[in-house]
Amino acid sequence: MFFFYALVPVISSMAVSLGVGSSTFALVFYFMATHSPTLHETGRPYQKVVYIVLRVAMVLILLMEILKIGFYMYNGVSVKELLAADVLAFMWTVVAVLFVNPVLMTFHYMPKKIGSAIQATSWYTLGVVSALPGDILYSYLPLVLTYAGCVVAMAVVIELITQKVAPKESIPVADTLEAVVVTVESNSARIDEPV
């Protein structure tokens, strides 16, 4: 029993690490797709692998959280006491968001940019919260408000990066040719002038 009890946090940490890394790559591929459709097509096989790893991480996290609840209850902790533990309740909230958000994005109830910000922030939040010292008390409301603020900040960052990497509007060909002709004419006039 002790072996399984010790193994659950290790697998949980590995799953969070996989999720954080895969989420980062998913964002990179999102920016690549925004920048160039051809880059998006060449990156599609890698994208599929990233999403498979994300799903594996999500399933592992869900299983580990269920096992943690089982261990707590086996050791005599009541459901009321579990729900009173603010950090656990917050972690379960973030895990729930990790599962609900992709469904909303799949059915187009969630805009892609906002959904990407929520998903990335959720993974990073899980990484940070799981690394916090357990002997410090954290309240649920400040954790949720911090999380919400981070989602907004991530949405702004994603929007800024998307604007930066998005292809610029192309100049119409007629305007380009006119600019070239004007430049050539002005340069040739300078050559013909006496020195």
C-alpha positions in Angstrom: 0.0 0.0 0.0 2.8 2.4 0.8 4.4 1.8 -2.6 1.2 3.0 -4.3 0.8 5.9 -1.9 4.3 7.0 -2.8 3.8 6.4 -6.5 0.7 8.6 -7.0 2.4 12.0 -6.4 5.3 11.0 -8.7 2.9 10.0 -11.5 0.8 13.1 -10.8 4.0 15.3 -11.1 5.0 13.6 -14.3 1.5 14.1 -15.8 1.5 17.8 -14.9 5.0 18.2 -16.5 3.8 16.5 -19.6 0.8 18.7 -19.7 2.7 21.9 -19.2 5.2 21.0 -21.9 2.6 19.9 -24.4 0.5 23.0 -23.7 3.5 25.1 -24.5 4.1 23.3 -27.8 0.3 23.6 -28.6 0.6 27.3 -28.2 3.7 27.4 -30.4 1.9 25.4 -33.1 -1.1 27.8 -32.8 1.2 30.8 -33.4 2.8 28.9 -36.4 -0.6 28.4 -37.9 -1.4 32.1 -37.4 1.8 33.1 -39.1 1.7 30.8 -42.2 -0.8 28.2 -43.4 2.1 26.3 -45.0 4.0 26.1 -41.7 0.7 24.9 -40.2 0.4 22.0 -42.7 4.0 20.9 -42.1 3.6 21.0 -38.4 0.3 19.0 -38.4 1.9 15.6 -37.6 3.8 17.1 -34.6 0.5 18.8 -33.5 -1.2 15.4 -33.4 1.5 14.0 -31.2 1.3 17.0 -28.9 -2.5 16.6 -28.5 -2.1 12.9 -27.8 0.4 13.7 -25.1 -2.0 16.3 -23.7 -4.8 13.7 -23.5 -2.5 11.2 -21.8 -1.5 13.8 -19.3 -5.2 14.7 -18.6 -6.2 11.1 -18.1 -3.2 10.5 -15.8 -4.1 13.6 -13.7 -7.7 12.5 -13.5 -6.8 9.0 -12.3 -4.2 10.3 -9.8 -6.7 12.8 -8.3 -9.3 10.0 -8.0 -6.6 7.8 -6.3 -5.7 10.6 -4.0 -9.3 11.0 -2.9 -9.5 7.2 -2.4 -6.3 7.3 -0.2 -7.7 10.2 1.8 -11.0 8.5 2.4 -9.2 5.2 3.2 -7.3 7.1 5.9 -10.5 8.4 7.4 -10.8 11.9 5.9 -14.4 12.8 5.2 -15.7 14.4 2.1 -16.5 17.5 4.1 -12.9 17.7 5.2 -11.7 17.2 1.6 -13.9 20.0 0.3 -12.7 22.3 3.2 -9.1 21.9 2.0 -8.9 25.0 -0.2 -5.8 24.0 -2.3 -7.4 20.6 -3.1 -10.7 22.2 -4.1 -8.8 24.7 -6.2 -6.8 22.0 -7.9 -10.0 20.1 -8.7 -11.5 23.2 -10.1 -8.5 23.7 -12.4 -8.7 20.0 -13.4 -12.4 20.4 -14.2 -11.6 23.4 -16.3 -9.0 21.4 -18.2 -11.7 18.9 -19.1 -14.6 21.2 -19.8 -12.7 23.9 -21.8 -11.6 21.6 -24.7 -15.2 20.3 -25.1 -16.5 23.9 -25.3 -13.8 24.7 -27.9 -14.6 21.6 -29.9 -18.3 22.6 -30.2 -17.3 26.3 -30.8 -18.9 27.6 -27.7 -15.5 29.0 -26.6 -13.5 31.3 -28.9 -10.1 29.8 -29.9 -8.0 32.6 -28.4 -9.8 32.6 -25.1 -9.9 28.8 -24.9 -6.2 28.6 -25.6 -5.5 31.1 -22.9 -7.7 29.2 -20.4 -6.0 25.9 -21.3 -2.5 27.2 -21.1 -3.1 29.0 -17.9 -4.7 25.9 -16.4 -1.7 23.8 -17.1 0.7 26.4 -15.8 -1.4 26.9 -12.7 -1.4 23.1 -12.0 2.4 23.2 -12.3 2.8 26.1 -9.9 0.2 24.9 -7.4 1.6 21.4 -7.3 5.0 22.9 -6.5 3.8 25.1 -3.7 4.8 24.0 -0.2 2.1 22.0 1.5 2.5 23.5 5.0 1.4 27.0 3.9 -2.3 27.7 3.9 -3.8 29.1 0.8 -7.5 30.3 0.6 -9.7 29.3 -2.3 -10.9 32.7 -3.3 -7.5 34.4 -3.7 -6.3 31.3 -5.7 -9.3 31.6 -8.0 -8.9 35.3 -8.4 -5.2 34.9 -9.2 -6.1 32.2 -11.7 -8.7 34.4 -13.3 -6.2 37.3 -13.5 -3.6 35.0 -15.1 -6.2 33.8 -17.7 -6.8 37.5 -18.7 -3.0 38.1 -18.8 -2.5 35.0 -20.9 -5.3 36.1 -23.3 -3.6 39.5 -23.7 -0.2 37.9 -24.3 -1.7 35.5 -26.9 -3.4 38.4 -28.7 -0.2 40.4 -28.7 1.9 37.5 -30.0 -0.8 36.7 -32.6 -0.8 40.2 -33.9 3.0 40.2 -34.0 3.3 36.9 -36.0 0.3 37.4 -38.2 1.2 38.0 -41.8 1.0 41.7 -42.7 -1.5 42.8 -45.3 0.0 42.6 -48.7 0.4 45.7 -50.8 -1.6 45.6 -54.0 0.6 44.8 -57.1 -0.4 48.1 -58.9 0.9 50.2 -56.0 4.1 48.1 -55.8 4.8 48.6 -59.5 4.0 52.3 -59.3 6.5 52.7 -56.4 9.2 50.8 -58.3 8.7 53.0 -61.4 8.8 56.2 -59.4 12.0 55.1 -57.7 13.7 54.2 -61.0 12.6 57.5 -62.6 13.9 59.5 -59.7 17.2 57.7 -59.7 17.7 58.1 -63.5 17.0 61.8 -63.2 19.9 62.1 -60.7 22.3 60.3 -63.1 21.5 62.6 -66.0 22.1 65.8 -64.0 25.4 67.5 -64.5 27.8 67.3 -61.7 
